[in-house]
Amino acid sequence: MSDETLDRRDFLKGAATTLAALLSERGLSAARIQDAAATFKGTPVACGVIGLGAWGRDLLTSMERVPSVTIAAVCDPYAPSLKRAAEVAPGAKALPDYRAVLSSPEVEAVIIATPTHTHREIALAALDAGKHVYCEAPLAASVEDATAIAAAALKMPKLVFQAGLQGRSNALWQHVWKFVRSGVLGDPALVRTQWNRKDSWRRAAPTPEREAALNWRLRKATAAGLPGEIGVHQIDLMNLFLGGAPQAVTGTGAVVAWRDDREVPDTVQCVFEYPRNICGTFSATLASSFGGSSSVFQGNNSSLFVREKRAWLIKEADSPLLGWEVYARKETVQDETGIALVADATKLIEEGKEPGKEGSLEPALDAVHLAIDNFARSVRGRAKPAAGALDGLQATVVAIKAHEATLAGGRIELKPEWFTLKAEEE
């Protein structure tokens, strides 16, 4: 065995302690959360999935692999969707009316994956029926509806309410968040987020009625536009990393690619004003897929480049030496040298392995899997929801106001009371 190998092993042992200290906080590490989610001891939570469109079917597919839940019922008023879902979950009751799901004693909790503007009615009814609720984000298409959902959830403290902000359960994002909290960025200055995909959002259907139902995202009355329907997750990430909501948002938007009768822009840009003069941006387009989805957090010591399953730390030349980065995997990121951040890095280092060289570069379990597992464990009293009612309300309100700014082409000041609930609402 060479001296170099011995030195490397000794270094890794020391790096494990350094990295663990750097990233220490209460709770389980990202790797151990993934390990726990892969197995489950106890009675799985019996769930009813309401809303079986494309996203609802994706949820079903993920839930089939989550040991902490069982699918007791699937629900959608459209018969073909219900039939397809029954093939994914053959043991579940197939029900066309959500009220039948809520009246079923076999269902403990519901997953709401219906169009955004229908969330309020179903969520309030579910809470009233004594069901635990996982409600997809955004919570609603209007601030009024989102506030009503959050208020109802807080009135039912014995019921678990989790907002579908899957990023908060993403093992990689949790790992990156610890880097942000450790101060490795230095003084935060700028956050840039983007989501690009060439997709009209328009869906064809056999009847005009069904086509109108499918294309709810294209109407002002039923959707929160690109900032709400897509950007809410990256906006929540900005809020989480920067410690709260922005003070104002300025937006522009237009229909530039899909010139049909849609009422919402297919291309938007939003600028968020955070405390301490930190600027955050969100841009999105349905005209081009170039660039995909990513978030960049820039500080005077280093920057973080984050995708859904990969992330990199890019240090400034004059930033302090961290120590553990000597043996970390290096990759070229936008013409810079990026240090690969691996969700289970601490665990690998403790085992004497090198993150990025041994073991997977991506989290073992995806964010949806972990979010559903977190919800189930919360129902069983073993965890707290990764995103509670107020977390969902904050992200939803900021996203809706960003959408309103893009429609008006102007600036909106965000009132702090929009993110909390009045005493009479609580």
N, C-alpha and C positions, 0 to 999 in steps of 0.2 A: 504494500500500500504506500503510495507516494506521500511526501510531506504536504504536497498541494491538496491531496484528498483529505488528509487530517485537518489542515487549516480550514478547508471549506466546511468540513463537518462541525468543527468547533465554532466557526463563524455562524453556521446555521442555528446551532443551539443558542448562541447569544442573540441572534436575530429574532428567534422565536419570542424571547423575553422582551426585546425591544419593540417588536411589532405588536405584541399583545398589549404592552403598556400604552403604546401609541394609540391603539384602537380600542382600549378598554372602555366599557360602559356596562351598565346593568343589563342583565338578560343574556340570552344565548348568542353565540357567534353565528354568522351566516351559515357556516358549514354544519354546525350542530342543529340549526333550525331545519336544514335540508334533511339531515339524517333522521330527525324526529318525524318529519312529514312523510318520509318513505315508509314508516311503520306506525301503527297505532294500536294501543292496548285499551280495550273498553268497547262500549257500544257505539257504533257509528251513528251519526246524526242523520235522521231520515228527512230528506229534502224534496221539495217540489220545485221544479224549474218552470217558471212562467215566462213565456216568450221564446219561440223556437225559430227565430230567423237565423241568419248566418252566424251571428255571435252566440245566440242561444245554443245552437248545435255545437259550436266550438267548446262552450262551457260544458255541455253534456259529455263530449269526448274526453275532456280533461277530468271531469268528475269521476268517470268510470275508473280512473287510475289513482284516485285519492282514497286511501284506506279508511279515513275518518268520516266519510259520508257514504250514504246509500241514496239512490234515486228512487223515491217512493212514488212520485207522480211527475208527469210532463203535461204542459198545458199550452194550447194555442187555439184560437178560434178558426184558423185556416186548416182544413182537413189534411191537405198534402203535407204541410209542415209537421202536423201531429203524427202522421203516419211515418215520416222519415225519422222523427225523434224516437218513436216506439221501436224502431229497428236498432237504434243505438242503445236504448235502455229497455229491453223487452220485458223486464220484470216490473216496470213502473206502470201505474195507472195512466191511461191516456185520456185527458179531460179537456173539453173545448172551452170551459168556463172557469176562470180563476177562482170564482166563489166556491166551486166544488172542491178545489184544492184546499182552500182555507177552512172548509167545514170538515175535512177529512181528519179523523183522530190519528191516523197513521203518519201524518206530516207534522214534523216538529218545526221545520224552518223552510223558508222560501227564498229562492234566488230570482230576483226580478230582472229580466233581460228584455223587456218590451221596449217599444219606442219611447224616447225620453219624455214626451208630453203626457204619457199615460202612467208614469211612475207614481204620481201623488195618490191617485185613486186606489191603486193596488197596495201601495205601501201602508197607507192609513188603515185600509181594511185588514191587512195582514196583522198589523200591530194590535188592532182592536180584537182580532180573533185569537190573540195570544201566541202568534208565531214569531220566531226569530227571523230577522230580515237581513238579507244581503242584497243591496240595491246598487245596480250598475251606475257608473258615473258618466255624465253629470247626473246629479240627483233629479234634476228637473230642467225644463226649458225656460222657466221664469224664476225670478228671485222669490216671488210670493209662494210658489209651489215648493221650492227647495226649503224655504224657511218653515213651511207647514210640516214637511216631512221630518226635518230635524227636531222641531218642537215636539212632535208626537213621539219621536224616538226617545227623547229625554224624559218624557212623562212616564215612560215604561222602563224603569231602571232594571227590572228583573229580566227583560228581554234584550238579547244582543242585537244591535244594529251595526252593520258594517257597510261602509261605502265601498263601491267597486274600484278603488284606486289601487290597482294591482301593483303599481310601482313601489308602494310602501312594503310590499311583501317580496319584492324582487331581491334575491340574495346578493346579487352584485351591487344593486343600488344601496342596499343596507351597508355593504362593505365600503362603498365609496363615500357614503354619508359620514361614516366614522372618520375618514380622512379629512373631510371638510371640517368636522367638529374638532379635530386635533389641531387645526390651524395651519395645516401644511400649505394652504394656498397663500398664506400671508394675509394682506388686506384685500378682501374681495372687491372687484371693480366692475365686472361685466359678466352677465350670463346670456348665452345665445342658445336658443332652442329652435329646431326646425322639424317639419314633417312634410315630405314631398311624395306624391304618388300620382301617376297618370290614371285617373279613374273618374268617370263622369258622375258617380254616385247615383245615376239613374238606373232603375231596374225595370225590365219589361215584365209583363204579366198577361195572363189570358183574358182578363176583363178590365175595363176602365176602373172599376171600383177597387179591384185588387192592385192595380198599378198605382192608384192614388194612395192606397194604404202603404205600399212598399216604399214610396218616394216621399215619405214624411220629412226626410232630412233636407229637402229642397225648399221647404216652406218656412217662413218667418214664425208662424204661429205654433209650429210643432217641433222646431229644432233650435239649437244654440249655435249653429254654424260651425265652421272649422275650429274656432277657438274653444267652443264648448264640447262638440262631439268628439274631437280628436285632441285638441290642445290641453284639455283639462288635466290630463295625466302629466304632461311636462310642466304645466303651470303649477300643479301641486308639488312637483319635484322642486321647482324654484322656490316656492313658499317654504317648503320643508328645509331646504338647504340654507335659505337666507333668514330663517327664523320668524316668518310671519308674512302677512299679506302686503301687497304694494299699496302705495298711497294714491296712485293715479295710473290711468292707462290711456294711451293714444293709439288709434287704429286707422288703418286704411284698408279698403277691400274693393274688389271689382269682379265682374264676370268677364274673364278674358279668353277662356278656352272652350267652354260649353255654353254657347249662346242659344239657350232654349228658354223656356218660361220659368226657370228657377228664380226664387226670390232671395237667395243667399249667395254671397260671393264664392267663387271657386279659387280665389287667390287672396291671401290676407297677410298683413304685417301689423304686429302690435308691439308697442314699446311700453314697458312697465317701469314706474318710478318707485323704487324701494327706499326705505330709510337709509341714511348714511350716504346718500347720493349714488347708490348702486343701481345700475341700469340692467334691466332684463328684457329680452326680446323673444317673440315667437313669430315665426313665419311659416306659412303653409300654402301649398298649391296642389290642385288637382290636374294641373296642366303638364307636369313633368315629374318623373321619378328620380331625377338626378339628385344625389346627396342623401336621399332616404330620410331616416329619422335619427336625430342625435341631439345631445345637449353639451354645451361647453361652459365650464366655470373657470373664469380667469381671475387670478390674483397677482400681486406683485412678486410672489415667490415662485409660484407654479400654477399650472392650469390642469383641469381635468376634462378629458374628452370621453363622453359616456354614450354608449349605445345600449340596446336592451340587454345584450348578453356579453358585451366586452367593454372594457374601460381602460384608459391609460392616464398616467400622471406624466406631465411634461414640465420639467423643472427649468427655471431660469438659470443662466450661467452663474449668477451671483447668489443663488439661494443656498441655505445651509445644507450641509451633508446630513442625510438621515441615517446612514450606516447600512441598513439592510438592502438598499437599492444596488449595492455593488454586484450582487449575484442575481438580481432580478432579471427577468426576460426583457430584452429591449426590442422594440419594433419601430419601424418608420411610420409616423403618423403626421400626415400633411407636411412633409418635408422636415419634420422635427423628430428627435429621438424620444419615443414614448416608453415609459416603464409600465409593463402590463400589470394591471391589478386583477387578481384572481380571488373570487369570492371565498374560497376555502384556503387562502394563503397561510393563515396562522396554523391551521391544522396540519397542512403539508410540511411546514417548517418544523413543527413539533415532532413530526415523524422523520425528520432528517432529509426530507425531499426538497426539491427546488421548485417553487411555484412557477408555472409557465414552461417548465422543462419536464416535470413529472406530474402526471395528473391532468385533468381536463382544464382547458382555458375558460370554459363556460360553466355556469352553474349547473349542478346535476338536475335540478328541477326548475321548471319555468315558473314565472311569476303568478300565473293563474292557479296552478296547482298549489303553490304555497299560500295564496290568498284564501282559497277555499278551505284548505287545511287549517289555517289560522282562524277562520270563521267557525269551523266545527269545534276546534279546541276551545274557543271562547264560549260557545254554547255549553260545553261540558265543564266550564269553569277552570280550564287549564291555561288560559292565555287571555290577553286583552285584545280587542279588535285592532288590527293594524291601522285602520282608518275609521274612526268613529263618526257620529252624526255631525259634530261641529267641524271635523276635518273635511267631511264631504261638503258641508255647507260653504266653508271658506273657498275651497277649490271651485265649486260650482258658481258661486257669486262672482268671483274674479273672472272666470271664463265667460260667463254671460255678459258681464259688463265690457269685456274685451270684444265680444261679438257685437254688442251695441255700438261700440266705438268704431268698429270697421264699417258698420252700416251707415253711421252718421259722418264718418270721415273726420273725427274730432277727438277731443280729450275729455275724459270723464274722471272726476275725483271720486275716489272710493271711500265711503263713509265707514268708520270702524263699527258702527252699530249694525251694519249689514252682515257682519261675520259673527255676531253674538245674538243671543235671544233676550228679549225683554222679559221682565219678571212675570208678567201675566201670561206670556207664551210658554214659559217654563213650567 
